Amino acid sequence: MFDVKGKKAIITGGAQGLGFSLVKAFHNEGVEIAVIDISHEILNIAEKIGNDGSTIHAVKGDLLHIESLRESFKKALEHLGGTVDILINSAGLIERKPAFEFSLESWNRILGLNVTSVFELSRLAAIEMKKQGSGKIMNMGSILSVLGGFHAAAYSTSKGAILQMTKSLSNEWACYGIQVNAIAPGYMLTTMNNDLVNDVERRVQVDARIPAKRWGTPEDVVGPALFLASSASDYVTGTLIPVDGGVLGR
Ligand SMILES: NC(=O)c1ccc[n+]([C@@H]2O[C@H](COP(=O)([O-])OP(=O)(O)OC[C@H]3O[C@@H](n4cnc5c(N)ncnc54)[C@H](O)[C@@H]3O)[C@@H](O)[C@H]2O)c1
C-alpha cells in the first residue's frame, strides 16, 4: 500500500535540508528521481547518496526565473523518460526581519520562489499527470501556513498562500486522479534555521513551544511524504499535514 517502487519523481530543493532527506529516502524506496536545485552541490547528489547517476538525475536551475524553471522542468522530465508520478516542491527561502525593514526586492524573491514557482511547476507536472490519470503533488507548507510568525511577513504570507493553492489545485485536479497535498514542517534542524538555533534567547523560546520537546530532523518528514506519494493516500487531497512535534495543536 505504501509501495512507491518504480515511480518517477521530481523533487526541488534537494541539494540539502528536507529536500535532500526526501531524495535519499525515495531513492531507497526504488523511486527514480530528477532533482532541481540552484546550488552547485546538486551536481554531486547521486554520488553523495551512492547512486551511479542512473536513477538520480541532477538538474541545476534557478526556479526564480521562469525560463530557467521551464527549462529545468523539461530537462527533469526528459531524464525521467517523459513521465512523472510525484512532484515535491521543497525549494524555499526565508528572510527574518521586521516588516519596517523589509525590502520589496526580498518580498518578491520569497513570494517568487515559495509561491509562483510552486504554481508553475505544479501546473507543468499536472499537465503530464492528467495524461496518465494519476499523480501526487506535495508542497512544503509550514506551521506559518497557519500561524502568523514573527519577523517573517513575506515567508508566512507565502506559506499561507501554499495552503490555499494546495486546496485550490486539489479542487481542480482531483477529478483527474491527481492528489495535491501539503506538509507543514515545524521547527526543523536545517540550515534555514541556523540563525534561530544560534540565537540563545529565541532558541529557548522555541524549545518551550514544542510539545515533543525536540526540534524536527529532516528525516521526520519522510514518513508523511511517503504516505502522500503512495496509493495509501489516494483519497487524501487538498490537505495540510503538520509534521511539527505538536506545535500547531498547542
Ligand atoms: N527547516 C524548517 O524548519 C522548515 C519549516 C517549515 C517549512 N519548511 C519548508 O521546507 C522547505 C525546505 O526547507 P529546508 O529547511 O530544507 O531549506 P534549505 O534552505 O535547507 O534548502 C532549500 C533548498 O532550496 C534551494 N533553492 C533556494 N533557492 C532556489 C532557487 N531559486 N531555485 C532552485 N532551488 C533553490 C537551495 O539551494 C536549497 O537546496 C522549504 O520550502 C521551507 O520553507 C522548512
The ligand as an SDF file (V2000), in Angstrom:
LIG
                    3D

 44 48  0  0  0  0  0  0  0  0999 V2000
   13.5200   23.9940    8.0180 N   0  0  0  0  0  0  0  0  0  0  0  0
   12.3660   24.2640    8.5870 C   0  0  0  0  0  0  0  0  0  0  0  0
   12.2540   24.4140    9.8150 O   0  0  0  0  0  0  0  0  0  0  0  0
   11.1360   24.3890    7.7510 C   0  0  0  0  0  0  0  0  0  0  0  0
    9.9240   24.5950    8.4240 C   0  0  0  0  0  0  0  0  0  0  0  0
    8.7620   24.7270    7.6720 C   0  0  0  0  0  0  0  0  0  0  0  0
    8.8160   24.6730    6.3140 C   0  0  0  0  0  0  0  0  0  0  0  0
    9.9970   24.4980    5.6830 N   0  0  0  0  0  0  0  0  0  0  0  0
    9.9720   24.4690    4.2270 C   0  0  0  0  0  0  0  0  0  0  0  0
   10.5330   23.2740    3.7540 O   0  0  0  0  0  0  0  0  0  0  0  0
   11.2320   23.5010    2.5290 C   0  0  0  0  0  0  0  0  0  0  0  0
   12.6610   23.0300    2.6520 C   0  0  0  0  0  0  0  0  0  0  0  0
   13.2910   23.7350    3.7070 O   0  0  0  0  0  0  0  0  0  0  0  0
   14.7880   23.4050    4.1660 P   0  0  0  0  0  0  0  0  0  0  0  0
   14.8600   23.6480    5.6070 O   0  0  0  0  0  0  0  0  0  0  0  0
   15.1890   22.1050    3.5980 O   0  0  0  0  0  0  0  0  0  0  0  0
   15.5660   24.5960    3.4350 O   0  0  0  0  0  0  0  0  0  0  0  0
   17.0930   24.6570    2.9710 P   0  0  0  0  0  0  0  0  0  0  0  0
   17.4240   26.1000    2.9680 O   0  0  0  0  0  0  0  0  0  0  0  0
   17.9340   23.7230    3.7650 O   0  0  0  0  0  0  0  0  0  0  0  0
   17.0260   24.1120    1.4650 O   0  0  0  0  0  0  0  0  0  0  0  0
   16.3740   24.8350    0.4640 C   0  0  0  0  0  0  0  0  0  0  0  0
   16.8930   24.3540   -0.8790 C   0  0  0  0  0  0  0  0  0  0  0  0
   16.2630   25.1670   -1.8860 O   0  0  0  0  0  0  0  0  0  0  0  0
   17.2560   25.5120   -2.8470 C   0  0  0  0  0  0  0  0  0  0  0  0
   16.9110   26.7730   -3.5210 N   0  0  0  0  0  0  0  0  0  0  0  0
   16.9280   28.0230   -2.9820 C   0  0  0  0  0  0  0  0  0  0  0  0
   16.6430   28.9290   -3.9250 N   0  0  0  0  0  0  0  0  0  0  0  0
   16.4190   28.2550   -5.0830 C   0  0  0  0  0  0  0  0  0  0  0  0
   16.1010   28.6550   -6.4150 C   0  0  0  0  0  0  0  0  0  0  0  0
   15.9510   29.9440   -6.7310 N   0  0  0  0  0  0  0  0  0  0  0  0
   15.9570   27.6930   -7.3570 N   0  0  0  0  0  0  0  0  0  0  0  0
   16.1450   26.3660   -7.0450 C   0  0  0  0  0  0  0  0  0  0  0  0
   16.4540   25.9430   -5.8040 N   0  0  0  0  0  0  0  0  0  0  0  0
   16.5950   26.8740   -4.8320 C   0  0  0  0  0  0  0  0  0  0  0  0
   18.5310   25.6650   -2.0230 C   0  0  0  0  0  0  0  0  0  0  0  0
   19.6970   25.6060   -2.8310 O   0  0  0  0  0  0  0  0  0  0  0  0
   18.4040   24.5150   -1.0410 C   0  0  0  0  0  0  0  0  0  0  0  0
   18.9880   23.3320   -1.5400 O   0  0  0  0  0  0  0  0  0  0  0  0
   11.1050   24.9940    2.2560 C   0  0  0  0  0  0  0  0  0  0  0  0
   10.0190   25.2260    1.3780 O   0  0  0  0  0  0  0  0  0  0  0  0
   10.8180   25.5640    3.6090 C   0  0  0  0  0  0  0  0  0  0  0  0
   10.1230   26.7810    3.5430 O   0  0  0  0  0  0  0  0  0  0  0  0
   11.1570   24.3570    6.3680 C   0  0  0  0  0  0  0  0  0  0  0  0
  1  2  1  0
  2  3  2  0
  2  4  1  0
  4  5  1  0
  4 44  2  0
  5  6  2  0
  6  7  1  0
  7  8  2  0
  8  9  1  0
  8 44  1  0
  9 10  1  0
  9 42  1  0
 10 11  1  0
 11 12  1  0
 11 40  1  0
 12 13  1  0
 13 14  1  0
 14 15  2  0
 14 16  1  0
 14 17  1  0
 17 18  1  0
 18 19  2  0
 18 20  1  0
 18 21  1  0
 21 22  1  0
 22 23  1  0
 23 24  1  0
 23 38  1  0
 24 25  1  0
 25 26  1  0
 25 36  1  0
 26 27  1  0
 26 35  1  0
 27 28  2  0
 28 29  1  0
 29 30  1  0
 29 35  2  0
 30 31  1  0
 30 32  2  0
 32 33  1  0
 33 34  2  0
 34 35  1  0
 36 37  1  0
 36 38  1  0
 38 39  1  0
 40 41  1  0
 40 42  1  0
 42 43  1  0
M  CHG  2   8   1  16  -1
M  END
$$$$
